[in-house]
Amino acid sequence: MNATATTRPRLLLVYGGHPGGRTDQLQAAVQAGARTVAPAIDLMVRRALDCGPAELLEATGILLGTPEHFGYMSGALKDFFDRTYYPTEGRLQGRPYALFVSAGNDGTGAIRSVERIVTGCGWVAIAPPLLVTGDPDEGALERARELGGLMAAGLDAGIF
Ligand SMILES: Cc1cc2nc3c(=O)[nH]c(=O)nc-3n(C[C@H](O)[C@H](O)[C@H](O)COP(=O)(O)O)c2cc1C
């Protein structure tokens, strides 16, 4: 067993982007969705620069958020992967994850860059990536809430 010794599922939400920015808005909605659907879930929320291998190893599910920067994930999320790759190598296979991306007008490069890494780590997507271009409108925030709710519900029910 790689995850936490506690029996409660633990959902890690880790994200990059500017404080108060669009990814921040999306992560707040993802968080709200998770808490609404599964109020008792153990939800750990971390900015990518403040998150390390210990948090990752304790997670039974992972939500990743990033803006697109220069056709790639944000430097903060990349730094998170750089710092956690070796300490967690081979220990996170099958971990359920979902990704949300905020972009100006594209976002596909950010998605590709994250998927390439997490696929290599053996993580399993529970939903297609959520891509939001421009300012998140109510529809985008609702989709973010649904994504958080889906992950939380699945973990809570032991489906993922
Ligand atoms: C340095 C930098 C590079 C960016 N590169 C891209 C890009 O390659 N493609 C794109 O669609 N948007 C790009 N953008 C726009 C951001 O992805 C977009 O504004 C995003 O919503 C910002 O999220 P945030 O407010 O959470 O930081 C870039 C923004 C910055 C600051």
The ligand as an SDF file (V2000), in Angstrom:
LIG
                    3D

 31 33  0  0  0  0  0  0  0  0999 V2000
    4.5000   33.9060  -19.2150 C   0  0  0  0  0  0  0  0  0  0  0  0
    3.1810   33.5650  -19.8070 C   0  0  0  0  0  0  0  0  0  0  0  0
    3.1060   32.7010  -20.8830 C   0  0  0  0  0  0  0  0  0  0  0  0
    1.8510   32.3680  -21.4300 C   0  0  0  0  0  0  0  0  0  0  0  0
    1.8200   31.4620  -22.4560 N   0  0  0  0  0  0  0  0  0  0  0  0
    0.5930   31.0780  -22.9470 C   0  0  0  0  0  0  0  0  0  0  0  0
    0.5060   30.0880  -23.9530 C   0  0  0  0  0  0  0  0  0  0  0  0
    1.4970   29.5300  -24.4020 O   0  0  0  0  0  0  0  0  0  0  0  0
   -0.7260   29.7470  -24.4090 N   0  0  0  0  0  0  0  0  0  0  0  0
   -1.8780   30.3270  -23.9400 C   0  0  0  0  0  0  0  0  0  0  0  0
   -2.9690   29.9640  -24.3780 O   0  0  0  0  0  0  0  0  0  0  0  0
   -1.8160   31.2700  -22.9640 N   0  0  0  0  0  0  0  0  0  0  0  0
   -0.6100   31.6480  -22.4540 C   0  0  0  0  0  0  0  0  0  0  0  0
   -0.5430   32.5870  -21.4530 N   0  0  0  0  0  0  0  0  0  0  0  0
   -1.7940   33.1080  -20.8920 C   0  0  0  0  0  0  0  0  0  0  0  0
   -2.1650   32.3570  -19.6320 C   0  0  0  0  0  0  0  0  0  0  0  0
   -2.1570   30.9550  -19.8280 O   0  0  0  0  0  0  0  0  0  0  0  0
   -3.5630   32.7630  -19.1740 C   0  0  0  0  0  0  0  0  0  0  0  0
   -3.6240   34.1530  -18.9840 O   0  0  0  0  0  0  0  0  0  0  0  0
   -3.9580   32.0360  -17.9130 C   0  0  0  0  0  0  0  0  0  0  0  0
   -5.3640   32.1520  -17.7800 O   0  0  0  0  0  0  0  0  0  0  0  0
   -3.2600   32.6000  -16.6900 C   0  0  0  0  0  0  0  0  0  0  0  0
   -3.6500   31.8810  -15.5510 O   0  0  0  0  0  0  0  0  0  0  0  0
   -3.3880   32.4930  -14.0860 P   0  0  0  0  0  0  0  0  0  0  0  0
   -4.2380   33.7360  -13.9670 O   0  0  0  0  0  0  0  0  0  0  0  0
   -3.8120   31.4220  -13.1480 O   0  0  0  0  0  0  0  0  0  0  0  0
   -1.9150   32.7700  -13.9800 O   0  0  0  0  0  0  0  0  0  0  0  0
    0.6770   32.9410  -20.9060 C   0  0  0  0  0  0  0  0  0  0  0  0
    0.7820   33.8380  -19.8230 C   0  0  0  0  0  0  0  0  0  0  0  0
    2.0070   34.1440  -19.2760 C   0  0  0  0  0  0  0  0  0  0  0  0
    2.0870   35.0920  -18.1030 C   0  0  0  0  0  0  0  0  0  0  0  0
  1  2  1  0
  2  3  1  0
  2 30  2  0
  3  4  2  0
  4  5  1  0
  4 28  1  0
  5  6  2  0
  6  7  1  0
  6 13  1  0
  7  8  2  0
  7  9  1  0
  9 10  1  0
 10 11  2  0
 10 12  1  0
 12 13  2  0
 13 14  1  0
 14 15  1  0
 14 28  1  0
 15 16  1  0
 16 17  1  0
 16 18  1  0
 18 19  1  0
 18 20  1  0
 20 21  1  0
 20 22  1  0
 22 23  1  0
 23 24  1  0
 24 25  2  0
 24 26  1  0
 24 27  1  0
 28 29  2  0
 29 30  1  0
 30 31  1  0
M  END
$$$$
